[in-house]
Amino acid sequence: MRSEQHKGNWAMDMEHWDWVPGVGAISLLEYGTAAGAEKVTGYLLLWVKRNQAKAEGALVINSLAPYALFPELYRLTGDPWFLSKAQDVAGWILGSAPRTREGALEHTVTEAAEFPEQMWADTVYMAVLFLARLAGLSGDRRLAEAALHETLLHLRLLQDPETGLLFHGWNSRAGDHMSAARWARANAWVVLSVPEIVALTGRIAAVPEELYSRYRKLVSALRLVQGAGGLWHTVLDRPDYYLETSASAGIACGFFKAVRVGLLEDSFLGSAVKALEGILPLIRADGEVEGVSGGTPVMPSVEAYNAVQRYPALYGQGLVMQLLTEAMTQQQLDSIDSI
């Protein structure tokens, strides 16, 4: 798995099995489901078929993102392969995946790099969301409890007690947050994932009150550092750093979702709409989304985050697509309420 090569432009290459095309594919499925676009579902079925051989091999956290499609693809097609493969992957997560000394999933990647006993916020979206979706499909209480426990562990270990924002990562060996950057996209992965995780698992298992309270503390902190134009800075508490589109889209989409499922009050819609208005001018006529920062491990310093280059990326395209899809859904709900 680690030696699998992508084709051409890594950030815009759908033809490999990793988190980048995974976020793009998840986003397409959300749009296709909301819009009733069977053509999109058909594309994704063909995409999985073309790339499923690349999914075979050593499992790592970042290669799990595409599996978040499988519960819905199983529901749509009835193909038992989707369910069987999803159950195998969930078994690896629960039984074999490397963990930190606190019991949290260690963040592992497809590249030839290791981050022993490091926990990254990215994992909540790349792996825990999949567990919650499979739990929602199967009604498996063990999966639901695992998804909730993992989410809460990430919030506990990453949340800054002073600001309420999340640090990018945690190093269990050193007992610190490494560069201690409150990186925007790290916060976005969690803000975006939690509403769906809670909605899916809350029907099967009890959601800890601590998870609710930490999430509310996080989103309240994010509203305080939102830029005047609606976007968030790539390091949240550094207003002198550049504004970043993918994180802003993920955070705003999370706000929309959290309001829709009853996790947040309607007042958060104002922040989400403000971000949407700031993002729309960054979508070019050809659909390319501008202002997206490149793939970012935990950087050696806070300053290094501001030096990450910006270029088109499937996760940027996808997060903006998710925001537009959720905004469309929210508008439809508002229309229904007004009747």
Secondary structure, DSSP 4 states (H G I P E B T S, - for coil): -TTPPPPS-GGG--SS-SHHHHHHHHHHHHHHHHHT-HHHHHHHHHHHHHHHHHH-S---GGGGGGGGGHHHHHHHH--HHHHHHHHHHHHHHHHTS-B-TTSPBP---SSS---TTEEETHHIIIIIHHHHHHHHHH--HHHHHHHHHHHHHHHHHHB-TTT-PBPSEEETTTTB-TT---BHHHHHHHHHHHHHHHHHHTTTSPPPHHHHHHHHHHHHHHHHT--TTS-EESBTT-TTSPEEHHHHHHHHHHHHHHHHTTSS-TTHHHHHHHHHHHHGGGB-TTSPBPSPBPP----SSHHHHTTS-B---HHHHHHHHHHHHHHHHHHHHHHHHH-
